Amino acid sequence: MLLAVNPEVEEDDLATDIELRKEVSKDSKAKQKYEARRRIDDLMEQKRLRQLLDDWELDD
């Protein structure tokens, strides 16, 4: 599903995400790092979607 929404996602990013999820249960610092990364990813996705919307509106 993630790959369908954002085809730019690389396998390395997915592997890193899986590794971070494993470490989350081990360490609160790793959990903070994981949550920060998720927030950044969410913000980047919002930015990408806004740009698509802006481009779409200009085409009309």
C-alpha positions as CSV (number, residue, x, y, z in Angstrom):
1,M,0.0,0.0,0.0
2,L,2.8,2.4,0.9
3,L,4.5,1.7,-2.4
4,A,1.4,2.4,-4.4
5,V,0.9,5.8,-2.7
6,N,4.5,6.9,-2.9
7,P,6.5,5.1,-5.6
8,E,9.6,7.0,-4.6
9,V,9.9,4.9,-1.4
10,E,13.0,2.8,-1.6
11,E,13.5,-0.7,-0.2
12,D,16.3,0.7,2.0
13,D,13.8,3.0,3.7
14,L,11.4,0.1,4.3
15,A,14.3,-1.9,5.8
16,T,15.3,0.9,8.0
17,D,11.7,1.4,9.1
18,I,11.5,-2.3,10.1
19,E,14.8,-2.1,12.0
20,L,13.6,1.0,13.9
21,R,10.4,-0.8,14.8
22,K,12.4,-3.6,16.3
23,E,14.5,-1.3,18.4
24,V,11.5,0.7,19.7
25,S,10.6,-2.0,22.2
26,K,14.2,-2.0,23.5
27,D,14.9,1.7,24.2
28,S,13.0,4.9,24.8
29,K,15.6,6.9,22.8
30,A,15.0,4.6,19.8
31,K,11.3,5.1,20.3
32,Q,11.7,8.9,20.2
33,K,13.9,8.6,17.1
34,Y,11.3,6.4,15.4
35,E,8.4,8.8,16.3
36,A,10.4,11.8,15.0
37,R,11.1,10.0,11.8
38,R,7.4,9.1,11.4
39,R,6.4,12.7,11.9
40,I,9.0,13.9,9.4
41,D,7.7,11.3,6.9
42,D,4.1,12.5,7.5
43,L,5.1,16.1,6.9
44,M,7.0,15.3,3.7
45,E,4.0,13.3,2.4
46,Q,1.7,16.3,3.2
47,K,4.0,18.6,1.4
48,R,4.1,16.3,-1.6
49,L,0.3,16.0,-1.7
50,R,-0.1,19.8,-1.4
51,Q,2.2,20.3,-4.3
52,L,0.3,17.8,-6.4
53,L,-2.9,19.6,-5.5
54,D,-1.4,23.0,-6.4
55,D,-0.2,21.7,-9.7
56,W,-3.6,20.2,-10.4
57,E,-5.4,23.4,-9.7
58,L,-3.0,25.3,-12.1
59,D,-3.8,22.9,-14.9
60,D,-7.5,23.7,-14.8
